């Protein structure tokens, strides 16, 4: 409703970010800073974005430290849940390829493997 008045976005563009029930807790549509911004709460959105960015930096530092320890201990470092890096047979470039599991988790509503990113 009133899409033409919303930042000159089309109705389609506005609905692409609409919340959907049953999505993973890591789904970008659940970003709290984004929701605050969409509701016109700019100062709160900026503060929340800063909090999320700091949380992401800390998480990355922990993963890097774990990866360094894993190298020393010969353990597997962090890997994405639903994707794996593979060489594209045509371009020979590394790409993240879906390896399965997301739709099964969504059907069961079992998000226990998802990290806390928000």
N, C-alpha and C positions, 0 to 999 in steps of 0.2 A: 504494500500500500504506500502510495506517495513516493515511489522509487525515483521519479524524475527530480524530486527535491533533495535526494540524498547524495551529495557529492558528485552529481552528474553521472552516477553509475547506472547501468541498465538494471532492470529487474533481475535478469539472470545473474549479473555480477553480485548483486546484493544477496541473492539466495544461495550462492555457492558457499558462503560462510555460515549458513543457518545451522544451529545446533541439531544434532541427530541423536536420538536415544540409542543406547547400546554400543556406542563407539568406545574404542580403547581410551584409557585415561591419558594417553600420550597424544591423542588426536589434536591437531593444531586448533581445531574449532573450540577447544576447551580452554584456550589461553585466557587467563583472567584479565591480563592487561588489554587484550583485544576487546573483550566484552565491555570493560570500563570505557574504552575509547569510543566504541560504537554507541554507548549510552550517553556520550557527551561529557564524561567525567575525566577530563584531560589530565588534571593534576594527579589524581589517584592512578590513572592509567600509566603516567610517566613513572611514578614511584614504584608501581608494581612491575613495570618493565625493568627498572633498575634492579629490583629484588630478584627477578627471574634470571637476568643476565649474570648477576653475582652467583646465584645458585648454579647456573650452568658452568661458570668458570671453576667453581669449587669441585663440581662433579668431574670436569675434565682433568683437573689436577689429580684427583683421586684415581681416575682411570689410568692416567699416565704413570702414576706411582705404582699402581697394581701391575701395569704392563711391564714396568722395569723389574719389579719383583718376580713376575711370571717368567721373564727371560732368565733371571738368575735361578729360579726354581724349576725351569722347564715346564711351566704350566701354560694353559691357553690364556691369552689376553682377552679383553672385552670383545664381544662380537654382537652385531645387531640381532634382534630377535627374529625378524621375518625376511631378512635379506642376507645375501652372501656376495662377496666380491668375486667376480669371475671375469676372465678375458673374453671379450666379445669375439666370436669366431670370424666375423666379417671385418671389423675395424681393428681388431687386436688390441683394443683399449680396455682397461679395467672398468667394469660397471657393476652396480649393485643390482642383483637379480633376485626377484621374489622366490623364496624357498618353501613357502607354505606355512600354515599354522594360524594366520590372522583370522580367517573366516571361521575356522573351527573354534577359536577362542571367543569370537564374537557370538557365535551360535550358543555356546555354553555360558557366555558372560563370565568367563574365567580370565581375569586380567592379572592374575597373581605374578606372572613373569615380567610385567611392565615396571620399569623404573618410575620413581616419583619425580617427575620433571616440573611440575607446577606447584 
